[in-house]
Amino acid sequence: MAAVCKDDVEILKPRTDKREYRRIVLKNSLQVLLISDPETDKCAAAMDVGVGSFSDPDGLEGLAHFLEHMLFYASEKYPLEDSYSKYIAEHGGSTNAFTASESTNFHFDVNTDGFEEALDRFAQFFIKPLMSADATTREIKAVDSENKKNLLSDGWRMSQLQRHISMEGHPYHKFSTGNWDTLEVRPMAKGVDTRQVLLKFYEENYSANLMHLVVYSKESLDKTQSLVQDKFQEIRNSNRSFMSFPGQPCSSEHLQILVRAVPIKEGNKLRIVWPITPAIRYYKEGPCRYLGHLIGHEGEGSLFYFLKKLGWATGLYAGKGDGTLEFSFFQVVIDLTDAGHDHMQNIVGLLFKNIQLLQQSGVCKWIFDELSAVCETDFHYQDKVHPIDYVVNIALKMRMYPPKDWLVGSSMPSNFNQGIIQMVLNELSPDKVRIFWVSKKFGGCTDMVEPWYGTAYSIEKVTTSRIQEWMSLAPNENLHLPAPNIFIPADLSLKDPEEKIKYPVLLRKSSYSRVWYKPDTMFSSPKAYVKIDFNCPYASNSPEAQVLTSIFARLVMDYLNEFAYYAEVAGLYYVISNAESGFKVTLDGYNHKLRILLETVVDKIAKFEVKPDRFSVIKERVTQDYQNLKFQKPYHQAMYYCSLLLEDDLWPWMEELEVLPNIKAEDLAKFVPMMLSRAFLECYMAGNIERAEAESMIEHVEDIFFKSSNPICQPLFPSQHLTNRVVKLERGMNYFYSKEGLNPSDENSALLYYIQVHRDDIMLNVKLQLFALIAKQPAFHQLRSVEQLGYITFLERRNDSGIRGLQFIIQSTVKGPEYIDLRVQAFLQMFETQLYKMTHDEFKSNVNALIDMKLEKHKNLWEESWFYWKEIANGTLKFDRIEAEVAALRQLTQPELIDFFNEYIKVGAPQKRTLSVRVVGKEHLAEYKATKSEVVQPGEIDDIFSFRKSLPLYGSFRGGAGHIKL
């Protein structure tokens, strides 16, 4: 028997889903879900292996994660190192993996013509991998580098602290990533050979019956089934049982505790956690979803509504936390203001009063039914996503759910069971609580240190009577259940576009606005996307203006929160955010009630008033966000400095932070009318909206802002239409800018090596894209895998307002940025030989791979809208860019690519323009200071703004209302 077909299992799928699904079990007991999608441009596969970090042997923390890394190197059938990743990259794909507590997930996607061989190479991970001794040390270093990049991340630190404060005998307590110490130093001291233990771990745990495979193909189910049987039936089945880790990880010692912890970043947080019955056991009843919905609600009468009103909190999340088949946590996470930090006991008291309200109100069937209806609509009208994301998501569910629910998982609670919800609600009690209180204010006041990340903390016991006392002292607010949700869409019908419009059309243009319109002709979805960019010259003409605009945008959202939260629950989202020259309003979701939300948002902007109490809260949050920029990863700092060096209209955040303390509520009250006094609206309307509807919406916006008896806005003067200009680097110059890392505790350094190539041009674009595709994997292999410079290593294209280039980004604790700069140039010299030696067939194969990548269709309305909006925002307006670039690629010859490389990329090329941004971390600071010359070197940038002013600018693609080039 080659395979057992389980045709009797009908897999529940969305009503709008045209794909076909089939579950099969191979003779080696490998469970497989086959997906046939004749419309797909990419094929994908994900293998979820039922062993993870919980299975790490004692004293070898991170072994499962290390094994995940090692399987990428080579196999008996394909022994050339890194040939799997190289093949995937050359065929337009991507590949990755991750290690979770109880499983390890491997996945890839690839252009359709490369799928069969890619699948064969992928299968070898699980048949006969070569985990060579030579690769072992290198990949332990890669795991160590990955861990080092996480050491100053509060997310990793607080997650590990929660694990650390649990039973030592439970695997939840473990450190899962691994590092040089756990995988090399300690084993060696005990005489343990890590590689031998690794091979044994693989043999014992990588058994076919513990694996779940998802394969997403363009071919029919029968053909895909035949392919899968052929490739995967050789995986060994040793009939291993899934490792079981029964019992809760927390004993009474770890409950009823208050943990004070010191974070890296500014800000105060409260995380209240309870161990509960494993949520997965009742996924159809959805107790955590029901309770998370009510405790985490943000509408009037909710816990968050009152915390916000009191000025104590700026964010709240409630729902399921960590969990497996054997244990689960429920958590409430609250972002506190400084005032909220001072009222922690009141806040915990209010939370327990809210839980008491739910106890007294009883479990409400109408609330469950409403939530169930929203979830059902979301499932049946879900957007298509990229195949690689889809297969990973399903593979993770296959071990946890019966086959009929592999697609839906726990996303659609449908069985109302009062008893089960009540049971979990009862578990949210004072006698089981774990409170994690995180603030820099605890610095110097703690007496313990978590061993893996070095987080300072202290613990004290919190009795039930103490929490009851907090409840009695908490403010007497009128907490109540939410109202019925008016935003739930009742009309999910599809509008019939009057014409099949392939690209956005200019619906109307005036001195007030320009409106682009693109009806949905692709996705058959009852959703819409609306973006209105308010171009206001006064919004960005100084650091103060930039900060005031940011506070304004956040305040409007703050005022609308309790109203707009209902829309969010119902699948209709909005955001107001800073734009290059003003602010933009974006709405996205079900179109039925979208206009109600849009009109409410616009009205709130038009009638904006400053509420001093809310201004203070938002200003505090904005200040923290600015202060936390110094804790960015060094490679993010390098990317920021690169933008600051190149973009003519960018203010440095340090100046914005400097002006913040002096900004007052009255400054904002004076500023907003001035900001809005001159405006031009750039609008994009797409999706399930009729032409007349789109026009009517924008007319309404124009009426409010421009056409009242005392108009809020006047049209811009022609001279006021702002342009985004980019510095034009000098040919033949190698500029470099060095800066010490902003966080003195961060060991990591970073290099961004940028090659500026050209102003948007179809033929030059495709030459640059093709070079980047060909060089990407060799760069990763040489600089990361062979030279081990750092876990974060990548080569990518860069686009600054239509100015195209290439950038290498590497973050490292091993070497300083100056050395890495030399290694990037050495790579380019080495790669030059490979490029010259490339055969004509290899060249054509790469061209075809890039064409296939370009012809990949947008998966959903949001993705399509984002693509077209970039053209509008940059001013390039090449809506047919893909077709034009594909046509150019078909004409491109190999000598033309070589000429392009020799002119723009090659080391020492006379036309080459380069900029190296070097961020120096703690590990390399002494060396940097010792070698830094007092005299400014040729190409060295001493002052960013003098540099910007000394060079010419590229012409902007953006003009005025008539799109006149300035």
Secondary structure, DSSP 8 states (H G I E B T S, - for coil): --EEE-TT------TT---EEEEEEETT--EEEEEE-TT-SEEEEEEEES--GGG--TT-TTHHHHHHHHTTS-BSSS-STTHHHHHHHHTT-EEEEEE-SS-EEEEEEEEGGGHHHHHHHHHGGGT-B---HHHHHHHHHHHHHHHHHHTT-HHHHHHHHHHHSS-TTSGGGS--S--HIIIIIHHHHTT--HHHHHHHHHHHH--GGGEEEEEEESS-HHHHHHHHHHHHTTS-----------S-S--GGGSSEEEEE--SSS-EEEEEEEEES-GGGGTTT-HHHHHHHHHT--STTSHHHHHHHTT-EEEEEEEEEEE-SS-EEEEEEEEE-HHHHHTHHHHHHHHHHHHHHHHHH---HHHHHHHHHHHHHHHHT-----HHHHHHHHHHHHTTS-GGGTTTTTS------HHHHHHHHHHS-GGG-EEEEE-GGGTT---EE-TTT--EEEEEE--HHHHHHHHHHS-----------TTS-S-------SS--SS-EEEEE-SSEEEEEEE-SSS--SEEEEEEEEE-GGGSSSHHHHHHHHHHHHHHHHHHHHHHHHHHHTTEEEEEEEETTEEEEEEEEESTTHHHHHHHHHHHHHT----HHHHHHHHHHHHHHHHGGGGS-HHHHHHHHHHHHHBTT---HHHHHHHGGG--HHHHHHHHHHHHTB-EEEEEEEES--HHHHHHHHHHHHHHHHSSSS-S-B---GGG-----BB---TT-EEEEEEE-S-TT---EEEEEEEEEEES-HHHHHHHHHHHHHHHHHHHIIIIIIT---SEEEEEEEEETTEEEEEEEEEESSS-HHHHHHHHHHHHHHHHHHHHH--HHHHHHHHHHHHHHHT----SHHHHHHHHHHHHHHT---TTHHHHHHHHHHH--HHHHHHHIIIIISTT-TT-EEEEEEEE-GGGHHHHHHH--SS--TTB-S-HHHHHHHS-B---S-BSTT--B-
